[in-house]
């Protein structure tokens, strides 16, 4: 979903989705490697390039503060956008 958002130049949405993914996996103590690790790294680099490190850090911080249900809702809502 984040890749689709990035391809559509919806950089804030892409950053939120990546941050939500990371926060959710951390919160449930799970590891889930991306299907294409190199592609995921490129996606993160593209988001960072588009928004800047400060915005990416802010998205991660916001995701870390969200309740678990809100993380799931964020992902669902972005998928429907």
C-alpha positions as CSV (number, residue, x, y, z in Angstrom):
1,X,0.0,0.0,0.0
2,X,2.8,2.4,0.8
3,X,4.4,1.7,-2.6
4,X,1.1,2.6,-4.3
5,X,0.8,5.8,-2.3
6,X,4.4,6.7,-3.2
7,X,3.8,5.9,-6.9
8,X,0.9,8.3,-6.7
9,X,3.2,10.9,-5.0
10,X,1.1,10.7,-1.9
11,X,4.3,10.9,0.2
12,X,2.7,11.7,3.5
13,X,0.4,8.6,3.2
14,X,3.4,6.4,2.2
15,X,5.3,7.6,5.2
16,X,2.3,7.0,7.5
17,X,1.9,3.5,6.2
18,X,5.5,2.5,6.5
19,X,5.6,4.0,10.0
20,X,2.4,2.2,11.0
21,X,3.8,-1.1,9.6
22,X,7.0,-0.8,11.6
23,X,5.2,0.3,14.8
24,X,2.6,-2.5,14.5
25,X,5.3,-5.2,14.0
26,X,7.3,-3.8,17.0
27,X,4.3,-3.6,19.2
28,X,3.3,-7.3,18.6
29,X,7.0,-8.4,18.7
30,X,6.9,-9.8,15.2
31,X,9.2,-9.8,12.3
32,X,7.9,-9.7,8.8
33,X,10.4,-9.1,6.1
34,X,9.2,-7.2,3.1
35,X,8.5,-9.3,0.0
36,X,11.1,-7.3,-1.8
37,X,13.6,-6.0,0.8
38,X,15.6,-4.0,-1.7
39,X,12.4,-2.4,-3.1
40,X,11.3,-1.5,0.4
41,X,14.6,0.1,1.1
42,X,14.2,2.1,-2.1
43,X,10.7,3.1,-1.1
44,X,11.9,4.4,2.3
45,X,14.7,6.3,0.6
46,X,12.2,7.8,-1.9
47,X,9.9,8.9,1.0
48,X,12.9,10.4,2.8
49,X,14.0,12.2,-0.3
50,X,10.5,13.6,-0.9
51,X,9.6,14.6,2.6
52,X,12.9,14.9,4.4
53,X,14.2,13.1,7.4
54,X,12.4,15.3,9.9
55,X,9.0,14.5,8.4
56,X,9.8,10.7,8.3
57,X,10.9,10.8,12.0
58,X,7.7,12.7,12.9
59,X,5.6,10.0,11.1
60,X,7.4,7.3,13.0
61,X,7.0,9.1,16.3
62,X,3.2,9.5,15.6
63,X,2.8,5.9,14.8
64,X,4.7,4.9,17.9
65,X,2.2,6.9,20.0
66,X,-1.0,5.4,18.3
67,X,-3.0,2.8,20.0
68,X,-2.9,-0.6,18.2
69,X,-6.5,-0.2,16.9
70,X,-5.6,3.2,15.4
71,X,-2.6,1.7,13.6
72,X,-4.9,-0.9,12.0
73,X,-7.5,1.7,11.1
74,X,-4.8,3.9,9.5
75,X,-3.7,1.1,7.3
76,X,-7.2,0.2,6.4
77,X,-8.2,3.8,5.6
78,X,-5.1,4.3,3.4
79,X,-5.9,1.1,1.5
80,X,-9.4,2.4,0.7
81,X,-8.1,5.8,-0.4
